[in-house]
């Protein structure tokens, strides 16, 4: 499981935790999140996240 | 060891930001010698000066430890904070807005507007904003070669954009501009409410009067939009509920006020600063005309360069370590965005204005959950303005001395006299 960081505000998407409040189940890989998803803190689009932890 | 009193006085003095090289020199020294250290001044509670880019990010990504609203959100003398508490019934900030609340309240309030200002949500506004930009470019060109770009363009264009998005009628724009300038430029005799040098007591009275005038205006806005809801931002605020209840009076007023003031003033400051930089560097105009795709880089560098919000304060609610220093629960910290955007460990040449940077992780919008709500709209409206303007200018240069407002909080150029020719 990996972590992805929003380049704009630093929000971390942790694949282990998912985002249940947004309907993204724990264990969801970043690439399986819909392409129109955006950072829940700042609105930055999915392509502007970077991998931070293998 | 603490930061010397002389240095601490320099970085809190509103006049240091009007002559920006003074603030920049002080922060350069602080970054080199005491990048995270305490300032102790007799009339202020002690505060840490956080000068490095990495330390500000580290603090802002921990909003559970570093609160916005427990103490004053901007640097205020001890006596001033006590007077504010007397006026607000105990709160340390005159205005209860997004920048002065934390936790669940912040999340709920931010959620009222956030879905409507994401890049995708604002994309449909592009044509409308472009029409406004063209109107103001035509307005500028109508001056026939000489204009004060700050007064005649930069203050007015973002104002029109944000008022359109909020749902404020055009005839109210001068009122909003005046009160915004009073709110953010209280130390500047040219822009404050009394048009005079003010004592600290007079400054607080002026701020309170301006706040009350804004509240009186927005009381009618609530009535209007509850009777006839629209999709405009003020209507969303008026009709928002948290746990089934409308926002309380302080939340409502704080939201209206921050949207209607910070929503344009910061963009105006950046736009005015961008023109000032452009007028001193003819090669930038040529570069943007040859490669319009550099306009985004120009906008981003303008934001880094101008950094319209000079600082915010945070207070720690738990002991922790930042940048190798022990921060204690209750400590107050000044996050200097101006300093962070000049951090030599991030930019090798921070005092050069360049649009060919590979990366530009400027932090003028803040970082973490409190990152500027309107950042995407601000970037879009600036990009559109420069797309419309850069192609029509043949040359631009300064036509006299630019002047910055006197403020240590939210400020930028108040006069940018330029001489220009058109294609």
Interface residues (C-beta under 8 A of the other chain):
Chain A: X7 X8 X9 X10 X11 X36 X38 X41 X42 X43 X44 X45
Chain B: X57 X60 X61 X114 X117 X118 X119 X120 X121 X361 X367 X368 X369 X371 X375 X376
